[in-house]
Amino acid sequence: PVNMSEVVVLAYQDLVNNADLSAQIELAFGYDGPGLLTVSGVPGLAEARARLLPLAVQFAALPGAVKSRYEHERSYFSVGWSHGREKLQGRPDYAKGSFYANPLFDRPFDDAEAIAKYPAFAEPNIWPSELPELQHAFMDAGQLIHRVGCLVAQQCDAFVQSKCDSYEHGRLFKIIQTSRCCKGRLLHYFPSEESEQTASSSSDEDFASWCGWHNDHGSLTGLMPAMYYKASSTGGEAQSIACPDPMAGLYIRDRKGQLVRAAIAEDQIGFQIGETAQIHSGGLLQATPHAVRGAKVAGVSRETFAIFMEPEWDYPMTVPEGMEPSAAQQNSAASALPLGVPALQSRWGTADCPFSACDFGQFTATTLNAYH
């Protein structure tokens, strides 16, 4: 059974005015929350979305030989085009293609040694000459989501500080505002060849048909509401349509193991907590496993854009002073994780990533190894 979630919606103006939204933050990101909230009334969102998301369809439609010129193996395919390079639930993921870039800086680092050592974080952006408008549309949309993310982070900090005296003041905000390691991901979920007849199925696998179950491992993820496109039967351009399947879209597995459909309205930005903020807050903020269920209608693609806000690689992965690391993930929450989602304690507080000495770079490496 699927619970339709009443997603917490914050008004952009309340964020700008620094209203006290701690109760809403707890509802959304606390232990019993879905790990997601949305922000309404963001100026410029509709325009940024209309400029960027159609370019995902256009890039995906380029010939394979052209797209492969923008693959970047040295960064582990986290710059430029990536298709079938990621494994989810043990299998190469061909359901979606991604174009990755840093939305804040085209060249975030100049230090050749750092770029060589941390290519996934530090490599400069690459842009397709075949789609010259992509660079500005991507950077503008990413910076818009990042600005709103900074406001959400201030509210998260205020909530955690109200519950934990030893929490470093403004920790999440400072990470998001100062880190040069922000990653944007423009996503094209390829259409299925034919209508699938499993609309009533509710297995974990079925709900992950377009994007497998996973937890975000960064601090905060911003999500642009998706657009759907129907391929033309005459070979012309794909047409933008309303989502044709009410069961398609983003799903969350909550801490009780319940499946929740999380709808993000098209005039709102979604924000999800990542595991790094969960650790840094000592579990007061909680990341939630999520997956994307495909539209069970042939010839329909889904376009979206995610911004992963995270620390730089040398940032320590520590809970607030005086807190036990075990507070960051309770066993009951770990036991509710879907198949294929590794528990936090299998990646943090290990020989490779010890509680006292692990940094974000090590945590990222152990996490990617667990999924790949």
N, C-alpha and C positions, 0 to 999 in steps of 0.2 A: 504494500500500500504506500502511496505517495502522499506526503503532507504538503499542501501548498503553503509556502512560508509567507507570513506577514513580514516582509523585509522592512527593517528600520530605515526610514528616509530622513535625512538631515537636510534642512534648508541651507543653501549656500550662504544666504544673508546672515543666518545665525552663526555660521562658521566665521564669516568676516567680522561680525560683531563680537566674537569671542563669548557667546552665550554659554552658560553652563549646561553642557550636553552629556554629563557623566552618566546619567541614568540610561540614556539611549546607547552610549558606547558599551555599557555593561550588558544591555539587552542583546546587542549585536555581536560583540566580541568576547563577552565573558564566557564562563564555563558552559552555561546552558544555551548560549547563542549559536546562530548559524555560521558565525565567522565572516559575515557579509553585511554591509550596509550600502545604501546608495545616497547620493547627493543630488538634490533637485535644484533647478534654477541657476545653473552655471552659465554665465554669459559666454557666448562663442562656441558652445558645445555643438549645436546643430550644424553650424557652418563647418567646423573642423571635421565632424563625422562625415558630412556630405562630400568633402574634398578628399578625405583619405580612404574610406572603405571601398569605394568603387575601384581604386587603384590596386587593391588586393586581387580583384577579379582579373584586371588587365594584366598584372604581372604573371599570375598563374596561367594565363592563356598564351603567354609567349612560348616559342618553341623550346623544347628541352635543352637544346644545345646553347641557346642564349641564356636560359636560367642557370645552367651549370657553370657559366663564366662567373657567376656571382656566388658560387659556393666557396667557403673559406675554411679549408680543413684545419689550418694551423690554429684557429680559434675554437676547434671542436664544433664547427658549424654554428657558432653563436654570433657570427657577424655575417650579414648577407643571407642568401637563400639556403634553406634546409628542408629536405623532403625525404622521408624514409630513413633519416639518420638517427632518429631518437627511438629508443625502445620503451614501450609501455606495456606492462603486464607480460614482459618477456619477448614481445614480438616487435619487429620494425614497424614503425607507425607511418603508414602510407595514406592515412585518412586525411591528413592535413599537411599543408605546406606553410612555411613561416619565412618572413623576411625580418631579420634582426638588425637593430642599430641602436646606438646610444642616442637618446632623444635630446640630451642636454648639451653634448659636446661632440663635434665630428671627430676630433682627435683628443680624447680625454687625458691621455698621458703622452709626454715627450721622451720619457726615460726609456731608452732602448732595452735596457736590462729588465725593467719591470714588464715591458710589453712581451719580451721573450719568455719571461718566467710565468706571467699571468695573462696569456693571450685571450682567454675567454672574457676577461674583465677589461683589458687594456688596449686591444687592437683598435685602430681607427676604423671609422665607418667606411663602407663601400656603397656606391649608389649606381643604379643602372642608367646608362646613357639612353637606353630605349624608352625610359619613362622619367624624363627630367623633372616632372612636377612632384615625384615621390618624395624627394629630399625635404622640401619645405613643408609639404602636407604632413609628413611623418613627424618632423621636428616640432612643428607648431602644435599638433595634437598632443604629442608627448609632453611638451612643456605645460600645456593647459592642464592635463591630468596631474602632472607633478605638482603644480601650484596648489591645486585643490588637495592633493595628498598631504602636503605640508600642513594645511589647516586641519585636516582629519587627525594627523599625527599629534598636533598640539592638544586636541581633545583626548586622545588616547593617553598622552602623558599625564594630563590633569586627573583622569580617572585612576591610573595606576598610582600616582602620587597620593591620592586620597586614601588608598588602601595599604600603601607600603612606604613608610617613612624613609627607608634607606634607598629607595629608587632614585637614580641619578636624575636631577631636575632636567626636564626637556630632552631626555635621551633619544627617543624615537624621532622627534622633530629635528634634532641636531644631525642624526645619521642621514635622514632623508634630504635635509637641506644642503649638507656639505659634501656628501659622497659624490665622487665622479663616476661611480660604477652603477649608473642607472641603465636598465636595458629595456628597450621597446621591442615588441613582437607583433608584427602585422600578420594576421592569420587568415588563411583561406582553407576552409574545410571542403574538400572535394565532394561533388555530388555522387550519390550512390547510383549504380547503373540501373537498378530497378527498384520498385517499391518493395520494401521488406514487409513480410507478413507477420511480424512479431510485435505488433503494436501493444498487445496486452501483456507481453512479457515484462517481468520486473526484476530480472536477475541483475547483479552488479555489472556483468559483462555487457548486457544489452544497454544499460544506461551509459556505458562508456564507449558507444559505437563510434563516436567522432573524436573523443579525447579521453584516454584512460584515466582511472582514478589516481589522484596524486594530491599531495599537500604542496603548497608553495613554500619554498625554503627561505625566501628573503624576508624583508621586514613588512612591507605593505605592497599589495598589488592593486593597480587601478585598471578598471575594465570599461572600455567603451561599449555601449549597447550594440548588439550585432545587427547586421543587415543580411537579408536573404536574397539570393538571385536565382532565377529560373533560366536554364539554358534555352536558347532559341532552337526551335525545331527546324528552322530553315538555314541554320548556320550563321545567323547574324549575331549581334551583341546580346549578351545575357541581360535580362530585364530585372530590375529591383522589384521584389514582391513582399507582401506581409508574410510572416512566418506561417507556412502552410500546415504545420503540425503542432497542435497545442501541447503535445508532450515533449517536443524538442527543446533543447537549450541546456542551461546550467543546472546541475543537480549537486546537492550537498549531502554527506552522510554525517549526521550529528553525533554527539557524544553518547546518545542512547542507542545508536545504530539505526535510527530512523532515516528513511530516504526523504529528502526535502527538495522540491523544485523551487529554484530561486529566480524569479523573473526580474530582470532589470528593465525598467521602462525606457523607451527610446530617447527620452529627454533627461535621463539621469546617468551619472557615472557610478559604477559599482566599485567598492573597495573591499578587499579581503585581507585578513591578517595572515602573515607568513610565520613560519616556525622560528625565525630569528627574533621577531618581536615577542613570540611566546616565551622563548628562553630569557630574553632581556627583561621581561616583565615578571619572571618567575611563575608563569602560568596564569597570570591575571588576564592576559589577552590570549586567545586560543585560535590556532589555525585549524581549519576544518577541511577534510578531504573532499574533493569535488571532481566532477567529470562532466563531459558534454555529450548529451544524447543527440544523435543525428535525426534529421527530419526523415520520416519514413515515406518520403515522396521522391520518385525518381527525378534526377536532373536538377536538384536544388542544392546550391552551395550556401555556405554561411561565411560571412566576413566579420572579423572583429579585430580588436587592437588591445593589447595588454601592456602595461608599464610595470616593470618589476623594480621597486625601490628597495635598495639594500645597502649595507655598509661596504666600505672598501675592504680588500682581502685581509688586511692586518688587524681588523677590529676584533676585540676579544668577545668570545661567546660565553658570557658570564651572567648568572642570575644576580639580582640585587644582593648587596652585602648582607650577610647574616641569614640568608635564605638557603634552604637545602635544594640542591639541584633537582632532587626527585619531585619537587613541587611543580616543575615545568611540565611534566606529563604524568598524569595519574594512570595507574594500571587499568582502571575501568575505561578510560578514554582510549588507551592503546588497544584494548580488546575489542573496541567497536570499529576499528579501522577496516576498510574493505580489503579484500584479497589484493596483494601486490603493492600495498602502501606500507613501507617499512616504518616501524615504530621509531620514535625519536631516540629512545635509549639504545637502538642498534647502530646509531650514527653519531651520537654525542655522548661523551662520558665513556669513550672507548679508548683503546691503545692509540688509534690513529687520531682521535679527537678528544683528548682528556678534558675534563671539566675545567681544570685550573689553567690550562695552557692552549686551548684550542682557539684558533681565530676563524674568521668567516671564510677565508680561502680554504682551510682544511675541512671545515664543515661542508662547504659546497662540493669539494672533491669526494668526500665520503658519501654525500647524498647522491651525486650523479652516478657514482659507482653502484649504489644500491638500486637505482632505477634502470641503469644501462646494463 
